[in-house]
Amino acid sequence: HRSPWETRAGEALTIEAEVRLTARPEPRSLAPLIDAYGQHRYADYPDRLASDDDLRRSAAEEQQRYRTWGEPSGFDRYGGTTALGWRESATGFYRLYRRQGYWWLLSPEGNPCFYVGMCTAPSLTWETTPVTGREYLFAWLPPREGPLAAARSHNQWGIQDGTQYVAFHTANLVRKYGEGWSERAQQSTAQRLRVWGFSGLGKWSGQEGLPVAPVLQRWGAPNLVRHPDVFDPAVRARWEQSLRGQIGPRQNDPLVLGWSLGNEFDEIITTAEIRDILRLPRDTPARRALLAEAAATCHGGDPAALARAWKLDPERPDYATAEPPAADLEAMRRYYADRYYAFIYQTVKAIDPNHLYLGFWIVPGWWENEHDWRLIAPHCDAIGYDRYSFEFMDERLRRLADETAKPILCGEFSFPSFYEGRRGFGRYGTWAETDAESGERYAAWLRDAARHPRCVGVMWFEYRDQPLTGRGPGRGDHLVIGEHFAFGAVDVGDRPKWELVTRMREANLAVATWRQEAMAGAAPSGR
C-alpha cells in the first residue's frame, strides 16, 4: 500500500489548501490581559490561582508532600554522595578526580559528586516585566508603598531610562508568606533543593548556605571593542583589581563550586572585532600585538608577501584600510582569544588557586567556528558550556569533548512546558507540551549526562517561570517584551510543578548510581 503522499516517477501530486487570514486582535480590545497574580486572564486550567488562600493552601500541601517524601540521605552538604563505597581525601574545596576513565567532582569532604544545580534561585525579585507604556495590559499593579511595593523596581538590565518593572511572583511571595516573606522564601528554596535531590545552586543564583557557581564580570575593565585590551598593562591591572574584589570575599568558601567569567557569546572573540581593532590608533596595544603576530606567523613571516595579501603599500602600509584575507583574520582572532582567555584563567587562579575555573559557558554552535571550543579548553579546569537541545550530546560536541579531553560541565539546559499555548507562554526551541513531558526529558538528559565519561554535572535553567509579558528589557506598547517561557520548576505562585519536580527528584537521586554503573561497565580508558 502507498501513502497518499507517495508518488511514482512521472506522477504529479496536487495539494489544495484553503487559507483564511484574520486580523490580529488589537491588544487594548482584550485588556486587561494579566490578572493580579500574573496569570493570563483568559486562561483556564485546573490549578489556576483564584485567591490569596490558594497561595497559603499550596504551602501547607507542599509541606505535607515533603513529610511523605522525606529528605534524601546519603549525601553531604555539598552534594557529594556517601553511598558509592569510595571517597578521596578532603581538601575543603570542590576538585576534579578521574577514576576508571570517568571524571568526577569531589565535594569539599572528598565524596564523589555528580553536580546537579538549579539556576537563578531563589529569584525573590527577579525576573521582572516592564510595565511602562503598557499599563493597560495589567488588571492590577502593586502599590508604590507598603509590603507589596517590593514587587516594583525600575531601570533593570543596567538601562537607566526610568522604565518601571514589576515582579508578580514577588507580590505572590508577600501574599503567601506575609511578614518575613523574604527569609521564608529562602528557607523554602533551600528545603526544596534538598528534598528534590539537587546538589545546590547553579548560575545566576544568590542564596547563602548552598553551593553555587558564581559568574564573575568585567567590571572596571573598559572594552576596547567588545572586550578589554589584555595587551595593555594598565587595563590588566584594573581588571585584576576588580577580580580580586569579586573573588576575595569567597576565596576560602567551600560552597563555591567554581568560578566562571562572562557568559556565552559575549565572551567569543569575533572576526569583526579584529577588523575594528586594526582600524584603531597605531599606539593601541592590542593593534600592535595583532600586527606583530601577523608579521611573525602569516605568509611565512615574509613582509612583502603579507603586504601583497593585505593589499598594502609595502613602503607606507596603512593598516586602517588593509584587507587581510580570511585566514589571516582568523589567525589573529585565535591569537587574541588565546591571550584573552589565558589572562583571565591565570589571573583567577593566581588570586584563588583552590577553586575551579569553568570558563565562560560556551554554547556549541553559537560561536565564530568550532575552534572556539579548542581555544577555551587549555584555559580552564573544566569546560563550562550551555546547551539547549533535546539530546545531551551530538556528534560534533562528542568529537570536540574527546579531542580536548577535558572534564565538561553543562551550565544551562531546559525543556520549558508550552501547555498547548493555553497559558500564554512562548514556545521555546527545546519545549515540552506538559510538565510531565518536561520531567521525562529531564530524566533522559540527566541519565545520558551521567553516563558520559567527561561530564561532571549539569544545571537546570531555571527556578521560576518567566513573566507572561516578557522579562524585558524594553518599554512600549507591546504584548511581550523579551523572553516569556515556562522554564521554571515553580510557577508564578511559587508552587512547585509537581509532575516535573517528581521526575526531577527521581532522576537526581539516581544520577550518582547511574554514573557509578556506567563506570563499572566501561572498559579502562587511557585518556
N, C-alpha and C positions, 0 to 999 in steps of 0.2 A: 504493500500500500504506500502511496505517496501522500505527503502532507500537502495541504492546499497551496503552500508557498513554494513547493518544488517545481522546477521547470526542466524540460529536456532541451538539448541543443536545438536551436531554431525556434523554440516556443517563446511566446511573449506572455508576460504577466501584467495584467492591468489592475491597478488598485484605485478604487474610488473612495474619496473621503469627503465628508461634509464638515466644514469648519464654520463655527458661529463666533463672531467677535462681539464681546460685550465691553462696555465702557468700564474702566477701572473706577471703583467706587470712590467718591470724594470722602476722605477721612472724616471731615467735620460732620458729615451727614450721619455717621455712626457713633460719633463721640458722645460721652467718653468711652474709650475702649478698655482702659485699665482700671480695675477696682481698687479699693483701699488696701488690699493685701498684695497687690502687684500681679494679680491674675487677669486673664482676658475675660472681660465681662460676658462675652458671648460663648465662652467655652463651657461645656458641661461634661463632667466626669465624676466618678464616684467619690473621690477623696478631696474634692474642691472645698476650700475654706469658706465658711459662711459666717463665722463669728469668732470673737476672741476666745470663747470657750473651746472651740475646736483646737486652737493652739495649745491651750493648757491641758486639754484632754490628751492630745498627742504625746505630751511629755510624760504623763502617767503611764500611757500604754507602752511607750518606749522602755521605761524602767521595768515594767512587767516582763517584757520580752527578754531583757538582759538578765533578769533573775532566772529565767528559764535557760538561757544560753550559758550563763556563767562566763567568767573571764578566762581566757586561754592560759594554760600552764605550760611550763617547759621553755620559757623564753626569758632572757634577761631584759633589763630596762632599755637596752639599745636595739632590740630586735634579734639578737643572737639566739640561736636555739641550743638548748642543753640536752636535747633528746636524740642526737645522732650518734652518740657514743665516742665523740672525739672533740678535742679542743686544743688550742695552742696557747702560748704564753700571752698574758695580758699586758698591753702596753699603755692602756689609758686612752687610746685613740683608735678609731677605725683604721684598718690597714688591709692590704691585699695579700692573698695567700693562694698558692697553687697546689692542688692536691690531686694526684692521679689524672693529670691533664685538664682539670677543671679549676677555673678561678673562683675564689670565694672572697667575700668580705669577711673579715674577722671583727667582731664587736670589740669595744674597748676592754671587755673582760676576757677576750680570747675565744669566744664562742663563734662557730660558723654562722654566717648571716647571708641570706639572700634578701636584700633590702627591698621592701615594698613600701613606697611612700605615697602620701596624699598631698597634692599641690594646693596652694592658696588657702590653707586653713590657718586660723579659724575664720578669716574674712568677716570680721564683725561689721565693718562699714564699707566694704568693697566686695563686689563691683557695684557701681552706681550707674544710673541712667540720666542723661541730660534732659532737663525739662524746659529750659529757656527757649521761648519761641514756639512751644508746642504744649503749653499748659493745658489746653483744651482736651488732650488725649486722656487725662487722668481725672477720675471721679473724685479723688482726694489727694492732697499733698500734705506732708507733715507740717505742723506749725513751726515757726521760727524760734519759738521759746518753749521751754518745758522738756520733759523726758524724750518725747518723740522728735525733738529737734536734732537729736543725734543722727537721724536718718538723712539730714541735709548736709550738703557740702558745696564747694564751688572751686573753680579753677583746677579741675582734675587734669591728669596727664601732663602736668607741668605747663599747661597753657593758661596764661594769665589774661583771659578775655572776659572774666566775670560770669561765665556760664554757670548756672545753678544745676546741681545734680541731686538726685535722691536715690537712696538705697531702701527699697521696700522691705527687703529681708531684715534690715536693721530695725525698722519700725515693728516688724513682727517679733523680733527678739525682745524688744522692750515690752510689747504686749504679753508675750509668753512668760517671761521671767520676772518682770517688774523691777523693783529696786535691786540694784546689784546685777542687772542683766548682763553686763559685760563679763564679769567674773563667772557667773553661772554658765554663760555660753561657752567660755573657755574650758570650764570643768566638763561640760558636756562633750566638747570636741575631744578632749583627752580620753574620756571614758569610751567614746565611740571608737576611736582609733585602736584602743587596746582590745575592746570586745570584737571589733571587726577583723582583728588579726594583722593590722598594719604595723610595720616596724617603727614608723614615725612619720614626720612631715616630709614634704618634697620641696620643690622650688616655690618661691614667692610666698613663703609662709613665715609667720612670726608669733609663735607661742612658746613661752618659757616652759622648760621641763620636758620637752620632747626632742628627739633627734631631728635634725633639719639640714637642708642643703642650701646654705646662703649663696646668693648671687652678688658678686662684687660689681662695682660700677667704675666708670672712668672719671668720676668726679675730680675736678681740679686739673685735669689734663686736657688742654684745648685741642680740638680736632684740626688737623692740617687740611684735609678734605673730608673724609669720612672717619678718620682715625687719628690718634695722636702721632706726632713725628717721633718715633722711638730712636731716631738717629740724632736727635737734638738733646744734648746733656741736660739742658735746663728743663725740658719737658719731662725727661726721665726722672729727674729729681723731684719735680712737683707731683708726678704720678706716684712715685714710690712713697712720698709723704702721705698722699691720700690713701694709698693701700694700707699703710701702717695704721692709719686712723680707723679704717674699716675693719681690719683684721684684729688689731690689738685687744679689744675688749673680750674676744672669744678665742684668743690664741691658745689658751690652755683648756678649752671647754671640750670635754669628751662627747658632748651631744652634737658637735659639728661633724656631719658625715664627711664633708669635703667642700672645698671652695671651688667656685667657678667664676668666670668674669664675662659679663655681657650675655647676649642671647641670640642664637640662631643667625640669620643672615646679617644682622647688624655687625657681626664680627668677621664677616667674609671680606677679604681684600679684593676689590673688583678691578677689572681691566680699565673701566672708565676712570677710576680713582688714579691709576697710574698715569693715564694720559693727562689728567688735570695737574698732577704733581710736576710733570715735565714742563708745564707752562708757567710754573711759579717762578719767582725771582731766583736768580742764579745762586744766591747765597743760602737758599733753603737747604738745611742739612739732608733731608730725605731726597731732594732732587739731586744733590751732589752724589749721594750714596748710590742711587739708582744708575746714574750715568757712569759712575766708576765701575759698577758691577757689569753694566752692559759693555763697556770698553774692554773689560778683562775677559769676559766669557762669551760674548756674542761674536760670531763671524771669525772665530779663531783668534780673537784679540787683535785683529787687523783693523786699524783706524780707517784706512781707505775703504775697505770692504763695508765697514759699518756705515760710513758716510754715504756710500752709494745706495745701500739698502734703505737708509733713512731719508734719502733724497736731500742730503745736506751739502753745502759748500764746504769741502774739507779744510779750506783755509780760514773760513769765517762761519763756523756752524751756528745756526740759530735753532736751538732745541725746542723753542716755543712753537715753531712751525714744522717740526720734524714729523715724519710719518713712519714710525717704526713698524716693521712687519708684525703680524700677529704673534709669531713665535718669539720675537724679542720682547714684546709687551708681556707675554706670558712668563718669560724668564724673569723679567723684572718684578712682575706681580708675585711670583713664587718667592723671590728673594725678600721682598718687603714683608710678605706674610710670615716667612720663616723667622725673620728678625723680630717681628712684632709679637708672635706667639712665644718666641724664646724669651724675650724681655719679660713678658707677663709671668711665665712659668718660673723663671729664675728669681724674679723679684718676690713672688708669693712664697716660694719655698725658702728664700733667704729670710723672710720675715717670720715664717711659720713652717719649719721643717717637719713638724709632726703630723699635720693634717694632709689629706689627699688633695690633689688638684685635678679637676674634672673637665677642664677645657671650657668651651662656650656653647655647648648644646647644639652642635652642628646638625643640620637637617639634611639627610641624604637626598640629593636631587635639587635642593634649594641652595645652589652654590654656583660658582663660575664653571667648575668641572669637578670630576671626582678626585682630582689631585688634592683638593682642599682637605679631604679626609686624611690623606697621607701627610699633609703639611702640619696638621694639629697633632698627629699621633706621637711624634717624639717629644712634644712639649706638654705632656700631661701624664698623670699616673694611670688614669683610666679615661677612655674616650667617652665623655658625656654627649649624648645625642638625643634629639627628639624625633619621634616617628609616628605620624598619624597614618595608619594603614590597617587594612583588615588582617593582614598577615604580619607576624612578628618579624620576619626576615625574608627578603627576596634574594635573587641570585647575585645582584650587584653588591648588596650590603654583606652578604655571606663572603663573597670574594674579598672585599676590602678588609673585613674583620680578620679573615685568615691571613691576608697579606701583611697587615700591620702587626698582627699577633699581640694585641694589647687587650686587657680587660675592657669591657664596654658596659655602660650604664645608661638606660633609657630614662630621660628626664620628663618626658610627657608622652602619653598616649591616651586615647579616649574613644568611646563609642556612644555619643550622646543620643538619647531617645528622641524620636520625631513625633511620636504619638499620632501618626497619620495626619499630622498638621492640625489637629483639633485643639491644641492648647496655645498656639501662637508662636511656638519656637521655630527657628530656622532649621533646615535640614543640612547637617554638616556632611563633609565628604566621607567620613567613616561613621555613618549613622547606624542606629538600630531602630526598629519600629517601636519596641516596647522596652521597659526596664528589664524584663526577664531576658529578652534577647541581648540587651546590653551586657547583662551579667554573664550570659553564656559566652559571648565574645570575649569578655574579660578573662574568664577562666581558661579558655582555649589559648589566648595570647600569653597568659601567665605561665601556663604549662609549657608552651614552646620556649619561652624565655628561660625557664628553669632548666630545660634540657640542653640549652646551648652552652658549650664549654667556656665561652668567654664572657657571657653576660653575668653580672653580679647583682643586678637589681633593676627595678622599673618603678615609675611613679605615675600615678593616675592624675589626669587633669580633668576636673578639678573638684573641690569640695562642695561648692554651691552652684546652682544654676545661674546662668547669666540673665539679666533683665530682659523681659519680652520686647521692650522698645529699644534694646541695644545698650551696650556699655560705653558708647562713645569712642573717641572724643568727637565733639562737634556740637552744633546747635542749629536750630531752624525748624521749619515746618515739614518734618519728615516722619513717617511712621516708625522707621527703625534707623538708628544711627549706631553703626558698629556691630560687633558680634552679638548674637542673641540665640545661643544654643543651650540645650539642656544637658550640659556637661556634668552637672553636679551629682554627688551621691546623696545630697539632701536638696529639698526643694525650697522655694521662696518662703515657705512657712517653717523652715528649719526642721523639717520632718524627713527622716531617712526614707529613701526609696527602697522599701523592703525587698522587692523582687530583685533588685540589683544588689543591694547590700548583702543579702543572704548568700548569694553566689560568690560575691567578693570574699566574704568570710570563709566559706568552704575552701576556696582556692588559696587564699592567703595562708591558712593553717596547714595546707598540704604542700606548699611550694618547696620548703626545705627538703621534705621527704622525696618529692619528685626529683630534685636535683641530686640528692644522695643516690637514688636508684639509678639515675642516668649515669652518674659517675661510676657506680659499681658495675654497670653493664658495658661501659666503654672500654675499648682497647687502650692500653697505655699509649700516651702521646708524647712524642719527643719535643714538641714545640711549646 
